[in-house]
């Protein structure tokens, strides 16, 4: 990427974050973009995404960072179905006071996550768990303040998987795209619906919703 293109992406990222009412410095933006470059350098090997690199600031980074207001007070966050680290790694880069568990079942993607964590210097705060959904409750020994999920599984299964991972009164934060189904207000056993927020990603017309539910008991 040319210097001019890199500067344009940095500006686009900072301006988009500001529209989401998220603030971080230029150095943080450059670091996030370096992660994005690493993500795409592994894409052919690990099969993360079909989204073009030219759309990735909006559809990967800003999409992930939109969760910051809902997790910034969490000490320990579990990212279910982390794939190539979205949203867990961008969140971890911006929330230096939080620890993260990235849950992914596919070996190649776990290899990438470990390498990204190493290159980003996040090894003291971010851990990869190579696990399928059926073994999660025993794989992660610590209960989370927040579980986040982005394009992981259907709402019923997500509720079932998340409940034992969360502390009492911990929060499940689900991001859904246009046409995706989130846990419903009246159909989430073991959880109390808190709120749902709908918005468009900065720089485009892609619709997103973020649903928050709190674990009961």
PyMOL commands that set and color helices and strands:
alter all, ss='L'
color gray80, all
select helices_A, chain A and resi 3-19+26-41+43-46+53-65+68-71+88-94+107-120+133-139+155-163
alter helices_A, ss='H'
color red, helices_A
select strands_A, chain A and resi 76-80+99-104+126-130+144-150+166-177+191-200+207-215
alter strands_A, ss='S'
color yellow, strands_A
deselect
rebuild
show_as cartoon
